[in-house]
Amino acid sequence: MKFTVEYPVSAAGYDRALVGRKGMEQVVRAAEDCGYDAIAFTEHPAPSKKWLDAGGHESLDLTSALSFCAALTGRIRLMTYLLVLPYRNPFVTAKALTTVDLLSDGRLTVVAGTGYLRSEFRSLGVEFAERNELFDEALEVMRGAWTTVPYAYKGRHFEAGGVASVPRPAQAGGPPVWIGGNSSRARARAARNQGWSPLMVSDEVARTTRSPGISTIEALASHITRVREAAAAEQGGDAPFDVQVQTPASRHLLEGGSAEEHRDHLGRLAEAGVTSFVLQTPGDSAGRAADSLREYAETVGIR
């Protein structure tokens, strides 16, 4: 099992030091030193105050934060968790992600999704009803920009000719792309890419993100089996494919749960086909976040 650390700026009432140089350095260096596999940032560039007051969370600019982390580290992967592709022009997105990939010597993993906050789409001048079409076009354009020079494209939303998006990413073909989301459409997209990143949550909780719930490991395992079969059919059985999941236990051990029960949970996830587990640390202080990473690594045996 691999472990991704979700940077705790999304924690309610987080320590403001976490959005400063010293605080971020403290947490990110702890994640790298303890053997975690990735450090991840989410995004909400224009959330409504209403959403924040109702339990939403703050965020940083993804590529800026990951570029800073690239300078601090030499091993750990850098992850967008997740990048909302419809929010921006895909050539601009491809260039920003290429920059992170180059500055990190090829350590970027892109987890991408369609987004769900209607008010945020409106604030950014993007049609919410077009988000799925925008997502599919944007990903196609990004792949083309990363691999083809000159590159031409004509779609419903984007058009370009003779584009030279250079330099190219450090990773041949561009960074791996995992698709976030629980829907059948997200699973179908995942099968055409390098991974799937669902949330294991109840139907009630999932409705807040306009997505179906996955409430049990058994249900998750069934979905993983079908996604992997589809990925093998699309890409061949030898193509690498990861499954990263966040579950209610992503904070369980950190909030006083049983270590034995948590290790059992991780084992059941691994048996279901999960390759990476998302860990959410406390955010009330940068020091506590770093200490919790050390304690968790020792408890579950991360090396």
Secondary structure as a PSIPRED ss2 file (coil, helix, strand):
# PSIPRED VFORMAT (PSIPRED V4.0)

   1 M C   1.000  0.000  0.000
   2 K E   0.000  0.000  1.000
   3 F E   0.000  0.000  1.000
   4 T E   0.000  0.000  1.000
   5 V E   0.000  0.000  1.000
   6 E E   0.000  0.000  1.000
   7 Y C   1.000  0.000  0.000
   8 P H   0.000  1.000  0.000
   9 V H   0.000  1.000  0.000
  10 S H   0.000  1.000  0.000
  11 A C   1.000  0.000  0.000
  12 A C   1.000  0.000  0.000
  13 G C   1.000  0.000  0.000
  14 Y C   1.000  0.000  0.000
  15 D C   1.000  0.000  0.000
  16 R H   0.000  1.000  0.000
  17 A H   0.000  1.000  0.000
  18 L H   0.000  1.000  0.000
  19 V H   0.000  1.000  0.000
  20 G C   1.000  0.000  0.000
  21 R H   0.000  1.000  0.000
  22 K H   0.000  1.000  0.000
  23 G H   0.000  1.000  0.000
  24 M H   0.000  1.000  0.000
  25 E H   0.000  1.000  0.000
  26 Q H   0.000  1.000  0.000
  27 V H   0.000  1.000  0.000
  28 V H   0.000  1.000  0.000
  29 R H   0.000  1.000  0.000
  30 A H   0.000  1.000  0.000
  31 A H   0.000  1.000  0.000
  32 E H   0.000  1.000  0.000
  33 D H   0.000  1.000  0.000
  34 C C   1.000  0.000  0.000
  35 G C   1.000  0.000  0.000
  36 Y C   1.000  0.000  0.000
  37 D C   1.000  0.000  0.000
  38 A E   0.000  0.000  1.000
  39 I E   0.000  0.000  1.000
  40 A E   0.000  0.000  1.000
  41 F E   0.000  0.000  1.000
  42 T C   1.000  0.000  0.000
  43 E C   1.000  0.000  0.000
  44 H C   1.000  0.000  0.000
  45 P C   1.000  0.000  0.000
  46 A C   1.000  0.000  0.000
  47 P C   1.000  0.000  0.000
  48 S C   1.000  0.000  0.000
  49 K H   0.000  1.000  0.000
  50 K H   0.000  1.000  0.000
  51 W H   0.000  1.000  0.000
  52 L H   0.000  1.000  0.000
  53 D H   0.000  1.000  0.000
  54 A C   1.000  0.000  0.000
  55 G C   1.000  0.000  0.000
  56 G C   1.000  0.000  0.000
  57 H C   1.000  0.000  0.000
  58 E C   1.000  0.000  0.000
  59 S C   1.000  0.000  0.000
  60 L C   1.000  0.000  0.000
  61 D C   1.000  0.000  0.000
  62 L H   0.000  1.000  0.000
  63 T H   0.000  1.000  0.000
  64 S H   0.000  1.000  0.000
  65 A H   0.000  1.000  0.000
  66 L H   0.000  1.000  0.000
  67 S H   0.000  1.000  0.000
  68 F H   0.000  1.000  0.000
  69 C H   0.000  1.000  0.000
  70 A H   0.000  1.000  0.000
  71 A H   0.000  1.000  0.000
  72 L H   0.000  1.000  0.000
  73 T C   1.000  0.000  0.000
  74 G C   1.000  0.000  0.000
  75 R C   1.000  0.000  0.000
  76 I C   1.000  0.000  0.000
  77 R E   0.000  0.000  1.000
  78 L E   0.000  0.000  1.000
  79 M E   0.000  0.000  1.000
  80 T E   0.000  0.000  1.000
  81 Y E   0.000  0.000  1.000
  82 L E   0.000  0.000  1.000
  83 L E   0.000  0.000  1.000
  84 V E   0.000  0.000  1.000
  85 L H   0.000  1.000  0.000
  86 P H   0.000  1.000  0.000
  87 Y H   0.000  1.000  0.000
  88 R C   1.000  0.000  0.000
  89 N C   1.000  0.000  0.000
  90 P H   0.000  1.000  0.000
  91 F H   0.000  1.000  0.000
  92 V H   0.000  1.000  0.000
  93 T H   0.000  1.000  0.000
  94 A H   0.000  1.000  0.000
  95 K H   0.000  1.000  0.000
  96 A H   0.000  1.000  0.000
  97 L H   0.000  1.000  0.000
  98 T H   0.000  1.000  0.000
  99 T H   0.000  1.000  0.000
 100 V H   0.000  1.000  0.000
 101 D H   0.000  1.000  0.000
 102 L H   0.000  1.000  0.000
 103 L H   0.000  1.000  0.000
 104 S C   1.000  0.000  0.000
 105 D C   1.000  0.000  0.000
 106 G C   1.000  0.000  0.000
 107 R C   1.000  0.000  0.000
 108 L E   0.000  0.000  1.000
 109 T E   0.000  0.000  1.000
 110 V E   0.000  0.000  1.000
 111 V E   0.000  0.000  1.000
 112 A E   0.000  0.000  1.000
 113 G E   0.000  0.000  1.000
 114 T C   1.000  0.000  0.000
 115 G C   1.000  0.000  0.000
 116 Y C   1.000  0.000  0.000
 117 L C   1.000  0.000  0.000
 118 R H   0.000  1.000  0.000
 119 S H   0.000  1.000  0.000
 120 E H   0.000  1.000  0.000
 121 F H   0.000  1.000  0.000
 122 R H   0.000  1.000  0.000
 123 S H   0.000  1.000  0.000
 124 L C   1.000  0.000  0.000
 125 G C   1.000  0.000  0.000
 126 V C   1.000  0.000  0.000
 127 E C   1.000  0.000  0.000
 128 F H   0.000  1.000  0.000
 129 A H   0.000  1.000  0.000
 130 E H   0.000  1.000  0.000
 131 R H   0.000  1.000  0.000
 132 N H   0.000  1.000  0.000
 133 E H   0.000  1.000  0.000
 134 L H   0.000  1.000  0.000
 135 F H   0.000  1.000  0.000
 136 D H   0.000  1.000  0.000
 137 E H   0.000  1.000  0.000
 138 A H   0.000  1.000  0.000
 139 L H   0.000  1.000  0.000
 140 E H   0.000  1.000  0.000
 141 V H   0.000  1.000  0.000
 142 M H   0.000  1.000  0.000
 143 R H   0.000  1.000  0.000
 144 G H   0.000  1.000  0.000
 145 A H   0.000  1.000  0.000
 146 W H   0.000  1.000  0.000
 147 T H   0.000  1.000  0.000
 148 T C   1.000  0.000  0.000
 149 V C   1.000  0.000  0.000
 150 P C   1.000  0.000  0.000
 151 Y E   0.000  0.000  1.000
 152 A E   0.000  0.000  1.000
 153 Y E   0.000  0.000  1.000
 154 K E   0.000  0.000  1.000
 155 G C   1.000  0.000  0.000
 156 R C   1.000  0.000  0.000
 157 H C   1.000  0.000  0.000
 158 F C   1.000  0.000  0.000
 159 E E   0.000  0.000  1.000
 160 A E   0.000  0.000  1.000
 161 G E   0.000  0.000  1.000
 162 G E   0.000  0.000  1.000
 163 V E   0.000  0.000  1.000
 164 A C   1.000  0.000  0.000
 165 S C   1.000  0.000  0.000
 166 V C   1.000  0.000  0.000
 167 P C   1.000  0.000  0.000
 168 R C   1.000  0.000  0.000
 169 P C   1.000  0.000  0.000
 170 A C   1.000  0.000  0.000
 171 Q C   1.000  0.000  0.000
 172 A C   1.000  0.000  0.000
 173 G C   1.000  0.000  0.000
 174 G C   1.000  0.000  0.000
 175 P C   1.000  0.000  0.000
 176 P C   1.000  0.000  0.000
 177 V E   0.000  0.000  1.000
 178 W E   0.000  0.000  1.000
 179 I E   0.000  0.000  1.000
 180 G E   0.000  0.000  1.000
 181 G C   1.000  0.000  0.000
 182 N C   1.000  0.000  0.000
 183 S C   1.000  0.000  0.000
 184 S H   0.000  1.000  0.000
 185 R H   0.000  1.000  0.000
 186 A H   0.000  1.000  0.000
 187 R H   0.000  1.000  0.000
 188 A H   0.000  1.000  0.000
 189 R H   0.000  1.000  0.000
 190 A H   0.000  1.000  0.000
 191 A H   0.000  1.000  0.000
 192 R C   1.000  0.000  0.000
 193 N C   1.000  0.000  0.000
 194 Q C   1.000  0.000  0.000
 195 G E   0.000  0.000  1.000
 196 W E   0.000  0.000  1.000
 197 S E   0.000  0.000  1.000
 198 P C   1.000  0.000  0.000
 199 L E   0.000  0.000  1.000
 200 M C   1.000  0.000  0.000
 201 V C   1.000  0.000  0.000
 202 S C   1.000  0.000  0.000
 203 D H   0.000  1.000  0.000
 204 E H   0.000  1.000  0.000
 205 V H   0.000  1.000  0.000
 206 A H   0.000  1.000  0.000
 207 R H   0.000  1.000  0.000
 208 T H   0.000  1.000  0.000
 209 T H   0.000  1.000  0.000
 210 R C   1.000  0.000  0.000
 211 S C   1.000  0.000  0.000
 212 P C   1.000  0.000  0.000
 213 G C   1.000  0.000  0.000
 214 I C   1.000  0.000  0.000
 215 S C   1.000  0.000  0.000
 216 T C   1.000  0.000  0.000
 217 I H   0.000  1.000  0.000
 218 E H   0.000  1.000  0.000
 219 A H   0.000  1.000  0.000
 220 L H   0.000  1.000  0.000
 221 A H   0.000  1.000  0.000
 222 S H   0.000  1.000  0.000
 223 H H   0.000  1.000  0.000
 224 I H   0.000  1.000  0.000
 225 T H   0.000  1.000  0.000
 226 R H   0.000  1.000  0.000
 227 V H   0.000  1.000  0.000
 228 R H   0.000  1.000  0.000
 229 E H   0.000  1.000  0.000
 230 A H   0.000  1.000  0.000
 231 A H   0.000  1.000  0.000
 232 A H   0.000  1.000  0.000
 233 A H   0.000  1.000  0.000
 234 E H   0.000  1.000  0.000
 235 Q H   0.000  1.000  0.000
 236 G C   1.000  0.000  0.000
 237 G C   1.000  0.000  0.000
 238 D C   1.000  0.000  0.000
 239 A C   1.000  0.000  0.000
 240 P C   1.000  0.000  0.000
 241 F C   1.000  0.000  0.000
 242 D E   0.000  0.000  1.000
 243 V E   0.000  0.000  1.000
 244 Q E   0.000  0.000  1.000
 245 V E   0.000  0.000  1.000
 246 Q E   0.000  0.000  1.000
 247 T C   1.000  0.000  0.000
 248 P H   0.000  1.000  0.000
 249 A H   0.000  1.000  0.000
 250 S H   0.000  1.000  0.000
 251 R C   1.000  0.000  0.000
 252 H C   1.000  0.000  0.000
 253 L H   0.000  1.000  0.000
 254 L H   0.000  1.000  0.000
 255 E H   0.000  1.000  0.000
 256 G C   1.000  0.000  0.000
 257 G C   1.000  0.000  0.000
 258 S C   1.000  0.000  0.000
 259 A H   0.000  1.000  0.000
 260 E H   0.000  1.000  0.000
 261 E H   0.000  1.000  0.000
 262 H H   0.000  1.000  0.000
 263 R H   0.000  1.000  0.000
 264 D H   0.000  1.000  0.000
 265 H H   0.000  1.000  0.000
 266 L H   0.000  1.000  0.000
 267 G H   0.000  1.000  0.000
 268 R H   0.000  1.000  0.000
 269 L H   0.000  1.000  0.000
 270 A H   0.000  1.000  0.000
 271 E H   0.000  1.000  0.000
 272 A H   0.000  1.000  0.000
 273 G C   1.000  0.000  0.000
 274 V C   1.000  0.000  0.000
 275 T C   1.000  0.000  0.000
 276 S E   0.000  0.000  1.000
 277 F E   0.000  0.000  1.000
 278 V E   0.000  0.000  1.000
 279 L E   0.000  0.000  1.000
 280 Q E   0.000  0.000  1.000
 281 T C   1.000  0.000  0.000
 282 P C   1.000  0.000  0.000
 283 G C   1.000  0.000  0.000
 284 D C   1.000  0.000  0.000
 285 S C   1.000  0.000  0.000
 286 A H   0.000  1.000  0.000
 287 G H   0.000  1.000  0.000
 288 R H   0.000  1.000  0.000
 289 A H   0.000  1.000  0.000
 290 A H   0.000  1.000  0.000
 291 D H   0.000  1.000  0.000
 292 S H   0.000  1.000  0.000
 293 L H   0.000  1.000  0.000
 294 R H   0.000  1.000  0.000
 295 E H   0.000  1.000  0.000
 296 Y H   0.000  1.000  0.000
 297 A H   0.000  1.000  0.000
 298 E H   0.000  1.000  0.000
 299 T H   0.000  1.000  0.000
 300 V H   0.000  1.000  0.000
 301 G C   1.000  0.000  0.000
 302 I C   1.000  0.000  0.000
 303 R C   1.000  0.000  0.000
